[in-house]
Amino acid sequence: MEVRWVRSHCYPAVQVYVDGDHVAGEQMVEYRGRTALVGDAIHEGRLTLQIHGARTSDDGQYRCLFEIDDVYQEASMDLKVVGVGSSPLITMEGLKDGDVQLMCTSDGWFPQPLVQWMDRQGEAMPSFSEALSQDSRGLFHVETALLVARSSIVNVTCSISNPLLGERKTASFSFSGG
């Protein structure tokens, strides 16, 4: 019996088992020590690949190639890695002309989050600027700015959400200009 979990290529593989033994020499470096094959229902044709310490690079398609007694089967699946980031933090900075800039920041999102400023009625407000960057782990950092005219009464919310889960984190800010 041979079970081979692969990404786009058959070699190197994510995980390989031949006759019940793990074949370490065929495993991709980035999966070493992070995978296990659970075959508690192998008699029913079910095998589970466990990936520990999921990373953004694990996102994507996987194929399972199974061979027993010259009978071959293949199955594929898409793994979606998601990260819900930190609660947004809103900071305020006064500008030279008396206007105010609100900056909303958050870390740890995957995939790229949806970012939106809203007024107190929940209506979308256009941001002045928006910057997204990824850290070494592939997680997104968000910075979005909103300009507010002086002498305004402001009650706004910065909303950041994960597009796959629909999970949202928000922060609100209120002040009276003048």
C-alpha positions in Angstrom: 0.0 0.0 0.0 1.2 3.5 -0.8 -0.4 6.8 0.2 1.1 10.0 -1.2 -0.2 13.5 -0.3 1.1 16.0 -2.8 0.7 19.7 -3.8 1.3 20.5 -7.5 4.1 17.9 -7.9 4.3 14.2 -6.9 7.9 14.7 -5.7 8.8 16.0 -3.2 5.5 15.2 -1.4 3.7 16.6 1.7 3.5 13.1 3.2 4.3 9.6 1.9 3.5 6.2 3.5 4.6 2.9 2.0 3.4 -0.3 3.7 2.6 1.6 6.9 6.0 3.4 7.2 6.6 7.1 6.7 9.1 7.8 3.9 11.0 10.9 5.2 13.3 11.2 2.2 10.4 12.1 -0.1 8.9 14.8 2.1 9.0 18.5 1.4 11.3 20.3 3.9 8.5 22.8 4.9 6.3 19.9 6.1 8.9 18.0 8.1 7.7 17.5 11.7 4.3 19.1 10.9 2.3 16.3 9.3 0.8 13.0 10.3 -1.3 10.5 8.5 -4.2 9.2 10.6 -5.5 5.9 9.3 -8.0 4.8 12.0 -10.6 4.2 9.3 -8.3 2.8 6.6 -10.4 -0.3 6.2 -13.2 2.0 5.1 -10.9 3.8 2.7 -10.5 6.9 4.8 -7.2 8.5 5.6 -6.6 11.9 7.1 -3.7 14.2 6.6 -3.1 16.4 9.7 -1.0 19.5 9.3 0.1 21.0 12.5 1.2 24.7 12.9 -0.7 25.8 9.8 1.0 28.6 7.8 -0.3 30.8 5.1 1.9 28.9 2.6 -0.2 25.8 3.4 -3.2 27.4 1.6 -4.1 25.7 -1.6 -4.9 22.4 -3.3 -3.8 19.0 -2.1 -4.1 15.6 -3.8 -4.1 12.2 -2.2 -2.8 9.4 -4.4 -3.6 5.9 -3.0 -2.4 2.6 -4.4 -3.1 -0.9 -3.0 -2.7 -4.2 -4.9 -2.3 -2.3 -8.2 -5.6 -0.4 -7.6 -5.1 3.4 -7.9 -7.4 6.1 -6.5 -7.0 9.8 -6.3 -8.8 12.6 -4.4 -8.2 16.3 -4.1 -9.2 19.0 -1.7 -8.7 22.7 -1.2 -7.3 23.9 2.1 -8.2 27.4 3.1 -5.9 28.9 5.7 -7.5 31.9 7.5 -6.3 34.3 10.1 -8.5 36.7 12.0 -6.3 39.6 13.1 -6.1 41.8 16.1 -8.8 44.3 17.1 -8.3 47.5 15.2 -6.6 50.4 17.0 -7.7 54.0 16.1 -5.3 56.9 16.7 -5.8 60.6 16.0 -3.4 63.1 14.6 -4.0 66.9 14.2 -3.0 68.4 10.9 -1.7 71.9 10.1 -5.0 73.2 8.7 -6.9 72.1 11.8 -8.3 69.0 10.2 -7.9 65.6 11.9 -6.6 62.4 10.6 -7.8 59.1 12.1 -5.5 56.1 11.5 -6.9 52.6 12.0 -4.3 49.7 12.2 -4.5 45.9 12.7 -2.2 42.9 12.3 -2.5 39.2 11.6 -5.1 38.8 8.8 -5.2 36.2 6.1 -6.3 36.3 3.3 -6.3 40.0 2.5 -9.0 41.6 4.7 -11.8 43.9 3.8 -11.4 47.3 5.4 -14.2 50.0 5.8 -14.8 53.2 7.7 -18.5 53.8 8.6 -20.4 56.7 10.1 -22.7 56.4 13.1 -25.6 55.3 10.8 -23.4 52.4 9.4 -23.0 54.1 6.0 -19.6 53.6 4.3 -17.2 56.5 4.3 -14.3 56.7 1.8 -10.8 56.4 3.4 -8.1 59.0 2.7 -5.5 56.2 2.2 -5.2 52.5 2.7 -2.0 50.4 2.9 -1.7 46.6 3.2 1.5 44.8 3.7 2.5 41.2 4.6 4.9 40.1 7.2 7.4 37.2 6.9 4.6 34.7 7.7 2.3 36.0 5.0 -0.1 37.7 7.4 -1.5 41.1 6.5 -1.0 44.4 8.3 -3.7 47.0 7.6 -3.4 50.8 7.9 -6.2 53.0 6.7 -6.7 56.7 7.3 -9.8 58.9 7.4 -9.7 62.7 7.1 -12.1 64.7 9.3 -12.8 68.4 8.8 -12.3 70.6 11.8 -15.5 71.7 13.7 -17.1 68.3 12.9 -18.8 66.0 15.4 -17.4 62.6 14.6 -18.6 59.2 15.6 -17.0 56.6 13.3 -16.2 52.9 13.2 -13.3 51.2 11.5 -14.3 47.7 10.4 -11.9 44.9 9.3 -13.2 41.5 8.2 -12.0 38.2 6.9 -13.7 37.6 3.5 -13.7 33.8 3.9 -15.2 33.6 7.4 -17.1 36.9 7.4 -15.7 37.4 10.9 -15.3 41.1 11.6 -13.5 43.2 14.2 -14.3 46.8 14.8 -13.2 49.9 16.7 -15.2 53.1 17.2 -14.0 56.6 17.8 -15.9 59.7 18.9 -15.0 63.3 19.4 -16.3 66.9 18.9 -14.1 69.2 16.8 -13.9 72.8 17.2 
